[in-house]
Amino acid sequence: MEPTADELDGYSNATVYEDGTVVRVSVRRTEDEAYPSGWRYTFHYGALVPGPDTLEDGTIRRYDNAHEDTKGHELHAAPDPEPEFIEFLGVEELYERFWNEIPKPRFGPSDDTGDTHD
């Protein structure tokens, strides 16, 4: 079941996998002017140790709006060091897009209670 915006608000989880990868999800509503969408989020899939198939920080695929007020919403995807600017259609839609694009089992606010490590 897809989580609602209310369920995603305040959700944060980091899961480390035996293959040396990690998925970090962090979502919260904000009234900060730096985030005109009303959301601050990161959907990150990466490697714990950067390598030839990652960006310098280990990112394989990440959606974020860390600089939303100046740069907008971004997709960082290895091997291209330059982010792609994306249209933000809502936090639920972006959450779904992220999970559909990475090869890891889905987790979310309705099916876990915090950080997990396998």
VMD Tcl script that builds the backbone (N, CA, C; Angstrom):
set m [mol new atoms 354]
animate dup $m
set s [atomselect $m all]
$s set {name element resname resid chain x y z} {
  {N N MET 1 A 0.831 -1.179 0.000}
  {CA C MET 1 A 0.000 0.000 0.000}
  {C C MET 1 A 0.878 1.246 0.000}
  {N N GLU 2 A 0.550 2.180 -0.849}
  {CA C GLU 2 A 1.327 3.407 -0.958}
  {C C GLU 2 A 1.031 4.323 0.223}
  {N N PRO 3 A 2.086 4.880 0.846}
  {CA C PRO 3 A 1.846 5.779 1.968}
  {C C PRO 3 A 1.298 7.126 1.503}
  {N N THR 4 A 0.534 7.747 2.371}
  {CA C THR 4 A 0.017 9.081 2.098}
  {C C THR 4 A 1.061 10.113 2.495}
  {N N ALA 5 A 0.824 11.364 2.100}
  {CA C ALA 5 A 1.719 12.452 2.487}
  {C C ALA 5 A 1.795 12.558 4.007}
  {N N ASP 6 A 0.668 12.401 4.686}
  {CA C ASP 6 A 0.667 12.475 6.153}
  {C C ASP 6 A 1.508 11.356 6.758}
  {N N GLU 7 A 1.461 10.163 6.175}
  {CA C GLU 7 A 2.274 9.051 6.680}
  {C C GLU 7 A 3.756 9.276 6.411}
  {N N LEU 8 A 4.084 9.908 5.295}
  {CA C LEU 8 A 5.483 10.170 4.958}
  {C C LEU 8 A 6.069 11.308 5.790}
  {N N ASP 9 A 5.247 12.245 6.227}
  {CA C ASP 9 A 5.726 13.406 6.974}
  {C C ASP 9 A 6.443 12.958 8.254}
  {N N GLY 10 A 7.717 13.317 8.368}
  {CA C GLY 10 A 8.509 12.966 9.536}
  {C C GLY 10 A 9.168 11.600 9.461}
  {N N TYR 11 A 8.977 10.892 8.345}
  {CA C TYR 11 A 9.543 9.549 8.211}
  {C C TYR 11 A 11.029 9.617 7.885}
  {N N SER 12 A 11.803 8.786 8.554}
  {CA C SER 12 A 13.234 8.691 8.297}
  {C C SER 12 A 13.684 7.264 8.579}
  {N N ASN 13 A 14.459 6.695 7.664}
  {CA C ASN 13 A 14.971 5.348 7.837}
  {C C ASN 13 A 16.228 5.183 6.997}
  {N N ALA 14 A 17.187 4.443 7.537}
  {CA C ALA 14 A 18.378 4.053 6.786}
  {C C ALA 14 A 18.541 2.555 6.938}
  {N N THR 15 A 18.626 1.866 5.809}
  {CA C THR 15 A 18.811 0.419 5.821}
  {C C THR 15 A 20.099 0.096 5.078}
  {N N VAL 16 A 20.974 -0.648 5.762}
  {CA C VAL 16 A 22.243 -1.068 5.184}
  {C C VAL 16 A 22.108 -2.532 4.771}
  {N N TYR 17 A 22.603 -2.841 3.575}
  {CA C TYR 17 A 22.489 -4.193 3.020}
  {C C TYR 17 A 23.840 -4.897 3.015}
  {N N GLU 18 A 23.786 -6.222 3.001}
  {CA C GLU 18 A 25.006 -7.037 3.031}
  {C C GLU 18 A 25.917 -6.774 1.843}
  {N N ASP 19 A 25.377 -6.288 0.735}
  {CA C ASP 19 A 26.197 -6.033 -0.450}
  {C C ASP 19 A 26.929 -4.690 -0.378}
  {N N GLY 20 A 26.858 -4.000 0.768}
  {CA C GLY 20 A 27.573 -2.736 0.923}
  {C C GLY 20 A 26.814 -1.524 0.417}
  {N N THR 21 A 25.527 -1.697 0.146}
  {CA C THR 21 A 24.712 -0.563 -0.274}
  {C C THR 21 A 23.824 -0.113 0.883}
  {N N VAL 22 A 23.240 1.058 0.706}
  {CA C VAL 22 A 22.379 1.637 1.733}
  {C C VAL 22 A 21.234 2.376 1.049}
  {N N VAL 23 A 20.079 2.329 1.669}
  {CA C VAL 23 A 18.946 3.149 1.249}
  {C C VAL 23 A 18.603 4.047 2.425}
  {N N ARG 24 A 18.563 5.361 2.157}
  {CA C ARG 24 A 18.169 6.333 3.180}
  {C C ARG 24 A 16.974 7.111 2.654}
  {N N VAL 25 A 15.945 7.177 3.469}
  {CA C VAL 25 A 14.740 7.926 3.126}
  {C C VAL 25 A 14.476 8.903 4.268}
  {N N SER 26 A 14.302 10.160 3.925}
  {CA C SER 26 A 13.995 11.175 4.929}
  {C C SER 26 A 13.022 12.168 4.313}
  {N N VAL 27 A 11.875 12.359 4.967}
  {CA C VAL 27 A 10.825 13.226 4.434}
  {C C VAL 27 A 10.200 14.014 5.583}
  {N N ARG 28 A 10.042 15.309 5.392}
  {CA C ARG 28 A 9.284 16.081 6.387}
  {C C ARG 28 A 8.719 17.346 5.762}
  {N N ARG 29 A 7.565 17.716 6.269}
  {CA C ARG 29 A 6.973 18.990 5.857}
  {C C ARG 29 A 7.768 20.112 6.496}
  {N N THR 30 A 7.787 21.253 5.820}
  {CA C THR 30 A 8.495 22.400 6.368}
  {C C THR 30 A 7.847 23.694 5.871}
  {N N GLU 31 A 7.961 24.707 6.682}
  {CA C GLU 31 A 7.508 26.039 6.279}
  {C C GLU 31 A 8.693 26.928 5.941}
  {N N ASP 32 A 9.890 26.353 5.929}
  {CA C ASP 32 A 11.103 27.085 5.596}
  {C C ASP 32 A 11.000 27.612 4.164}
  {N N GLU 33 A 11.292 28.880 3.974}
  {CA C GLU 33 A 11.198 29.506 2.642}
  {C C GLU 33 A 12.153 28.885 1.630}
  {N N ALA 34 A 13.168 28.189 2.105}
  {CA C ALA 34 A 14.115 27.535 1.202}
  {C C ALA 34 A 13.494 26.336 0.485}
  {N N TYR 35 A 12.289 25.927 0.939}
  {CA C TYR 35 A 11.605 24.768 0.357}
  {C C TYR 35 A 10.190 25.173 -0.054}
  {N N PRO 36 A 10.063 25.848 -1.197}
  {CA C PRO 36 A 8.746 26.328 -1.638}
  {C C PRO 36 A 7.695 25.234 -1.804}
  {N N SER 37 A 8.117 23.996 -2.018}
  {CA C SER 37 A 7.164 22.893 -2.166}
  {C C SER 37 A 6.495 22.540 -0.840}
  {N N GLY 38 A 7.092 22.980 0.274}
  {CA C GLY 38 A 6.578 22.624 1.587}
  {C C GLY 38 A 7.136 21.312 2.115}
  {N N TRP 39 A 8.077 20.721 1.381}
  {CA C TRP 39 A 8.697 19.453 1.759}
  {C C TRP 39 A 10.203 19.562 1.718}
  {N N ARG 40 A 10.850 18.874 2.639}
  {CA C ARG 40 A 12.296 18.666 2.579}
  {C C ARG 40 A 12.474 17.148 2.540}
  {N N TYR 41 A 13.176 16.656 1.516}
  {CA C TYR 41 A 13.266 15.201 1.344}
  {C C TYR 41 A 14.596 14.779 0.744}
  {N N THR 42 A 14.942 13.527 1.019}
  {CA C THR 42 A 16.042 12.830 0.365}
  {C C THR 42 A 15.623 11.380 0.216}
  {N N PHE 43 A 15.736 10.874 -1.006}
  {CA C PHE 43 A 15.536 9.455 -1.297}
  {C C PHE 43 A 16.856 8.981 -1.908}
  {N N HIS 44 A 17.650 8.273 -1.124}
  {CA C HIS 44 A 19.026 7.956 -1.504}
  {C C HIS 44 A 19.258 6.448 -1.572}
  {N N TYR 45 A 19.881 6.025 -2.675}
  {CA C TYR 45 A 20.376 4.661 -2.826}
  {C C TYR 45 A 21.836 4.794 -3.206}
  {N N GLY 46 A 22.720 4.152 -2.435}
  {CA C GLY 46 A 24.131 4.303 -2.730}
  {C C GLY 46 A 24.964 3.198 -2.124}
  {N N ALA 47 A 26.263 3.361 -2.284}
  {CA C ALA 47 A 27.232 2.422 -1.740}
  {C C ALA 47 A 27.889 3.046 -0.516}
  {N N LEU 48 A 28.193 2.216 0.474}
  {CA C LEU 48 A 28.872 2.715 1.670}
  {C C LEU 48 A 30.287 3.184 1.335}
  {N N VAL 49 A 30.894 2.536 0.345}
  {CA C VAL 49 A 32.229 2.921 -0.114}
  {C C VAL 49 A 32.122 3.299 -1.588}
  {N N PRO 50 A 32.446 4.560 -1.932}
  {CA C PRO 50 A 32.364 4.967 -3.339}
  {C C PRO 50 A 33.232 4.082 -4.234}
  {N N GLY 51 A 32.751 3.891 -5.445}
  {CA C GLY 51 A 33.482 3.058 -6.399}
  {C C GLY 51 A 33.237 3.531 -7.815}
  {N N PRO 52 A 33.625 2.741 -8.798}
  {CA C PRO 52 A 33.507 3.150 -10.204}
  {C C PRO 52 A 32.062 3.296 -10.684}
  {N N ASP 53 A 31.108 2.684 -9.984}
  {CA C ASP 53 A 29.707 2.762 -10.394}
  {C C ASP 53 A 28.903 3.759 -9.573}
  {N N THR 54 A 29.609 4.611 -8.818}
  {CA C THR 54 A 28.932 5.593 -7.971}
  {C C THR 54 A 29.473 6.993 -8.243}
  {N N LEU 55 A 28.789 7.975 -7.684}
  {CA C LEU 55 A 29.342 9.325 -7.662}
  {C C LEU 55 A 30.397 9.382 -6.560}
  {N N GLU 56 A 31.106 10.498 -6.443}
  {CA C GLU 56 A 32.192 10.607 -5.469}
  {C C GLU 56 A 31.744 10.331 -4.034}
  {N N ASP 57 A 30.483 10.653 -3.713}
  {CA C ASP 57 A 29.979 10.449 -2.344}
  {C C ASP 57 A 29.319 9.078 -2.157}
  {N N GLY 58 A 29.408 8.209 -3.157}
  {CA C GLY 58 A 28.811 6.877 -3.062}
  {C C GLY 58 A 27.406 6.779 -3.635}
  {N N THR 59 A 26.847 7.899 -4.072}
  {CA C THR 59 A 25.495 7.894 -4.618}
  {C C THR 59 A 25.408 7.064 -5.888}
  {N N ILE 60 A 24.380 6.223 -5.941}
  {CA C ILE 60 A 24.009 5.530 -7.173}
  {C C ILE 60 A 22.795 6.237 -7.768}
  {N N ARG 61 A 21.826 6.558 -6.917}
  {CA C ARG 61 A 20.620 7.273 -7.353}
  {C C ARG 61 A 20.062 8.014 -6.145}
  {N N ARG 62 A 19.791 9.312 -6.305}
  {CA C ARG 62 A 19.248 10.097 -5.197}
  {C C ARG 62 A 18.358 11.213 -5.729}
  {N N TYR 63 A 17.188 11.320 -5.126}
  {CA C TYR 63 A 16.309 12.451 -5.349}
  {C C TYR 63 A 16.399 13.336 -4.117}
  {N N ASP 64 A 16.556 14.643 -4.321}
  {CA C ASP 64 A 16.559 15.552 -3.185}
  {C C ASP 64 A 16.195 16.959 -3.636}
  {N N ASN 65 A 15.905 17.786 -2.646}
  {CA C ASN 65 A 15.631 19.192 -2.909}
  {C C ASN 65 A 16.436 20.061 -1.940}
  {N N ALA 66 A 17.687 19.664 -1.705}
  {CA C ALA 66 A 18.555 20.360 -0.752}
  {C C ALA 66 A 18.723 21.841 -1.084}
  {N N HIS 67 A 18.607 22.191 -2.342}
  {CA C HIS 67 A 18.760 23.594 -2.773}
  {C C HIS 67 A 17.534 24.015 -3.578}
  {N N GLU 68 A 16.370 23.651 -3.087}
  {CA C GLU 68 A 15.141 23.853 -3.860}
  {C C GLU 68 A 14.919 25.305 -4.257}
  {N N ASP 69 A 15.167 26.233 -3.354}
  {CA C ASP 69 A 14.885 27.634 -3.653}
  {C C ASP 69 A 15.799 28.204 -4.733}
  {N N THR 70 A 16.961 27.583 -4.961}
  {CA C THR 70 A 17.878 28.082 -5.987}
  {C C THR 70 A 18.042 27.140 -7.170}
  {N N LYS 71 A 17.916 25.834 -6.935}
  {CA C LYS 71 A 18.142 24.864 -8.012}
  {C C LYS 71 A 16.932 24.007 -8.341}
  {N N GLY 72 A 15.968 23.928 -7.441}
  {CA C GLY 72 A 14.795 23.093 -7.681}
  {C C GLY 72 A 14.972 21.689 -7.143}
  {N N HIS 73 A 14.265 20.759 -7.747}
  {CA C HIS 73 A 14.271 19.348 -7.355}
  {C C HIS 73 A 15.240 18.620 -8.276}
  {N N GLU 74 A 16.059 17.734 -7.683}
  {CA C GLU 74 A 17.129 17.122 -8.454}
  {C C GLU 74 A 17.144 15.605 -8.358}
  {N N LEU 75 A 17.613 14.997 -9.444}
  {CA C LEU 75 A 17.949 13.583 -9.479}
  {C C LEU 75 A 19.451 13.507 -9.711}
  {N N HIS 76 A 20.143 12.853 -8.794}
  {CA C HIS 76 A 21.569 12.576 -8.933}
  {C C HIS 76 A 21.672 11.104 -9.291}
  {N N ALA 77 A 22.250 10.797 -10.447}
  {CA C ALA 77 A 22.324 9.405 -10.900}
  {C C ALA 77 A 23.708 9.113 -11.464}
  {N N ALA 78 A 24.380 8.139 -10.869}
  {CA C ALA 78 A 25.692 7.723 -11.360}
  {C C ALA 78 A 25.538 7.134 -12.758}
  {N N PRO 79 A 26.491 7.357 -13.623}
  {CA C PRO 79 A 27.801 7.953 -13.395}
  {C C PRO 79 A 27.863 9.464 -13.663}
  {N N ASP 80 A 26.762 10.082 -14.058}
  {CA C ASP 80 A 26.767 11.500 -14.430}
  {C C ASP 80 A 26.909 12.384 -13.184}
  {N N PRO 81 A 27.985 13.155 -13.072}
  {CA C PRO 81 A 28.175 13.989 -11.887}
  {C C PRO 81 A 27.228 15.192 -11.825}
  {N N GLU 82 A 26.602 15.531 -12.954}
  {CA C GLU 82 A 25.675 16.664 -12.974}
  {C C GLU 82 A 24.252 16.190 -12.699}
  {N N PRO 83 A 23.569 16.843 -11.765}
  {CA C PRO 83 A 22.191 16.428 -11.479}
  {C C PRO 83 A 21.239 16.781 -12.612}
  {N N GLU 84 A 20.167 16.019 -12.692}
  {CA C GLU 84 A 19.076 16.306 -13.631}
  {C C GLU 84 A 17.983 17.014 -12.833}
  {N N PHE 85 A 17.457 18.082 -13.376}
  {CA C PHE 85 A 16.378 18.798 -12.712}
  {C C PHE 85 A 15.064 18.136 -13.093}
  {N N ILE 86 A 14.236 17.865 -12.089}
  {CA C ILE 86 A 12.998 17.128 -12.323}
  {C C ILE 86 A 11.798 17.973 -11.921}
  {N N GLU 87 A 10.656 17.627 -12.484}
  {CA C GLU 87 A 9.402 18.254 -12.088}
  {C C GLU 87 A 8.916 17.551 -10.821}
  {N N PHE 88 A 8.549 18.319 -9.825}
  {CA C PHE 88 A 8.055 17.763 -8.564}
  {C C PHE 88 A 6.544 17.697 -8.633}
  {N N LEU 89 A 6.014 16.460 -8.666}
  {CA C LEU 89 A 4.574 16.258 -8.766}
  {C C LEU 89 A 3.938 15.922 -7.422}
  {N N GLY 90 A 4.750 15.901 -6.380}
  {CA C GLY 90 A 4.266 15.570 -5.045}
  {C C GLY 90 A 5.172 14.550 -4.393}
  {N N VAL 91 A 5.195 14.569 -3.070}
  {CA C VAL 91 A 6.108 13.689 -2.344}
  {C C VAL 91 A 5.719 12.218 -2.496}
  {N N GLU 92 A 4.412 11.923 -2.551}
  {CA C GLU 92 A 4.003 10.525 -2.722}
  {C C GLU 92 A 4.466 9.980 -4.072}
  {N N GLU 93 A 4.296 10.774 -5.121}
  {CA C GLU 93 A 4.680 10.343 -6.460}
  {C C GLU 93 A 6.186 10.126 -6.560}
  {N N LEU 94 A 6.960 11.019 -5.947}
  {CA C LEU 94 A 8.414 10.875 -6.011}
  {C C LEU 94 A 8.893 9.668 -5.199}
  {N N TYR 95 A 8.264 9.430 -4.078}
  {CA C TYR 95 A 8.567 8.254 -3.261}
  {C C TYR 95 A 8.343 6.977 -4.084}
  {N N GLU 96 A 7.219 6.907 -4.770}
  {CA C GLU 96 A 6.914 5.747 -5.612}
  {C C GLU 96 A 7.931 5.608 -6.741}
  {N N ARG 97 A 8.250 6.702 -7.396}
  {CA C ARG 97 A 9.218 6.680 -8.500}
  {C C ARG 97 A 10.561 6.136 -8.021}
  {N N PHE 98 A 11.024 6.625 -6.865}
  {CA C PHE 98 A 12.298 6.170 -6.306}
  {C C PHE 98 A 12.303 4.650 -6.124}
  {N N TRP 99 A 11.291 4.123 -5.444}
  {CA C TRP 99 A 11.261 2.685 -5.184}
  {C C TRP 99 A 11.147 1.876 -6.471}
  {N N ASN 100 A 10.499 2.392 -7.479}
  {CA C ASN 100 A 10.371 1.686 -8.754}
  {C C ASN 100 A 11.686 1.656 -9.535}
  {N N GLU 101 A 12.625 2.521 -9.161}
  {CA C GLU 101 A 13.876 2.639 -9.918}
  {C C GLU 101 A 15.088 1.986 -9.260}
  {N N ILE 102 A 14.941 1.486 -8.038}
  {CA C ILE 102 A 16.101 0.873 -7.383}
  {C C ILE 102 A 15.843 -0.618 -7.135}
  {N N PRO 103 A 16.933 -1.423 -7.086}
  {CA C PRO 103 A 16.783 -2.878 -6.945}
  {C C PRO 103 A 16.813 -3.364 -5.498}
  {N N LYS 104 A 16.093 -2.699 -4.624}
  {CA C LYS 104 A 16.068 -3.078 -3.208}
  {C C LYS 104 A 14.629 -3.248 -2.752}
  {N N PRO 105 A 14.421 -4.095 -1.733}
  {CA C PRO 105 A 13.064 -4.278 -1.223}
  {C C PRO 105 A 12.551 -3.001 -0.576}
  {N N ARG 106 A 11.353 -2.707 -0.870}
  {CA C ARG 106 A 10.708 -1.486 -0.405}
  {C C ARG 106 A 10.463 -1.519 1.102}
  {N N PHE 107 A 10.646 -0.371 1.748}
  {CA C PHE 107 A 10.222 -0.197 3.132}
  {C C PHE 107 A 9.559 1.167 3.228}
  {N N GLY 108 A 8.838 1.377 4.287}
  {CA C GLY 108 A 8.151 2.654 4.428}
  {C C GLY 108 A 7.499 2.805 5.778}
  {N N PRO 109 A 6.822 3.918 5.974}
  {CA C PRO 109 A 6.258 4.213 7.296}
  {C C PRO 109 A 5.206 3.224 7.772}
  {N N SER 110 A 4.524 2.558 6.862}
  {CA C SER 110 A 3.475 1.632 7.289}
  {C C SER 110 A 4.002 0.245 7.629}
  {N N ASP 111 A 5.285 -0.031 7.272}
  {CA C ASP 111 A 5.766 -1.388 7.503}
  {C C ASP 111 A 7.086 -1.482 8.250}
  {N N ASP 112 A 7.509 -0.395 8.907}
  {CA C ASP 112 A 8.695 -0.516 9.753}
  {C C ASP 112 A 8.663 0.524 10.869}
  {N N THR 113 A 9.579 0.391 11.792}
  {CA C THR 113 A 9.574 1.260 12.961}
  {C C THR 113 A 10.882 1.990 13.173}
  {N N GLY 114 A 11.792 1.928 12.231}
  {CA C GLY 114 A 13.054 2.651 12.413}
  {C C GLY 114 A 14.165 2.033 11.608}
  {N N ASP 115 A 15.386 2.425 11.954}
  {CA C ASP 115 A 16.566 1.950 11.227}
  {C C ASP 115 A 16.674 0.431 11.290}
  {N N THR 116 A 17.027 -0.145 10.153}
  {CA C THR 116 A 17.225 -1.590 10.094}
  {C C THR 116 A 18.539 -1.895 9.417}
  {N N HIS 117 A 19.085 -3.028 9.741}
  {CA C HIS 117 A 20.328 -3.483 9.126}
  {C C HIS 117 A 20.171 -4.970 8.896}
  {N N ASP 118 A 20.503 -5.424 7.686}
  {CA C ASP 118 A 20.417 -6.876 7.464}
  {C C ASP 118 A 21.764 -7.472 7.215}
}
mol reanalyze $m
mol bondsrecalc $m
mol representation Tube
mol addrep $m
